Amino acid sequence: MHATDGSVAAIEAADLITLGPGSLFTTVCACLLVPEIARAIATAKGLVVYVANTTRQPGQTDGYGIADHVRVVRDYLGGSGLDAVLVNDDPPPDHLQQHYAERGLAYLEPTADEIAKVEAQGVRPVLAPIIDKWTGPRDLWLKQDTIRHDAGRVAEALVKLVGERRPRLRALS
């Protein structure tokens, strides 16, 4: 398995590299199975941010907290290279949490304990309102529905992070 032409160079030139959102093992970490990609991300000069899942996924991340997700991503990156994790801090309404919990999808709450565990891994937790609280459950073909990220809210949080990091990036150039 090899990286596609130009992908490593694009990662090396990026100001921001996002991992996720998506299923931890079948989306996020699957992309990191390509050794050149994982190595390029782990050694990138740009900001590397994991957009944390909103819920646990039955059969994949049962019992996992936010810090466990971060640990797995770091492991796939060879133990380093992850600068921050973007975590939702705007809880979904109770009825949505209950709807998804009945389907085995427990909301990943950013508790003080979870945040401390993330920090202990050397990763900066960034809390921001990043979920879609207005669109209800939907029927998906061959895919499990979950509490979704709001693209605009995620983008806003990421742009803010890059803006905070930009002076440091210029100093590295």
C-alpha positions, 0 to 999 in steps of 0.5 A: 500500500502506497500513498497516491502521487502528491499526497505526501507533498500536500500534507507537508505543505498544509497549514492544517491537517484534519483527521475526521470526523468519521468512524474511528477505525473504519474512516479515520484510522483506515486512512492512517494505515498507509505508512507514508501518510501516517508518517507525513502527518506525524511529522507535519509542520501544520496543525494536526487536529482530530475532530472527535466523534460525537458518540460511541459506535456499537461493536467498534468503540464500546466503552471508549471515551474521548481520551481513548479515541485520541489514544488510538489516533496517536497510536496510528500516528506512531505515538506523536504528531497529534496537536489538538482534538476538537471536541463538542461542548454543546450537548445535544438535546435530551431527546436526541441523546435518548434516541441514539442511546436506545440504538447503542450510540452513547454521547461522548461527554467532554467531562473534566476527567476525559479532558485531563486524560487527553491533556496527559497524552500531550494533546490540546483539547479544544472545546467548541460547539460543533454538532448539528442540534437542529436536524433530527434522526435520519434513515441511512442506507447501510449506515448507522445514523448518529449525532452529526457534526455541523460543517459550518460550526466545525469549519469555524472552530478549525479556522479559529485554531489555524488563526491562533497558530499562524504566527508560529507557522510563519516563524517556522518558515 
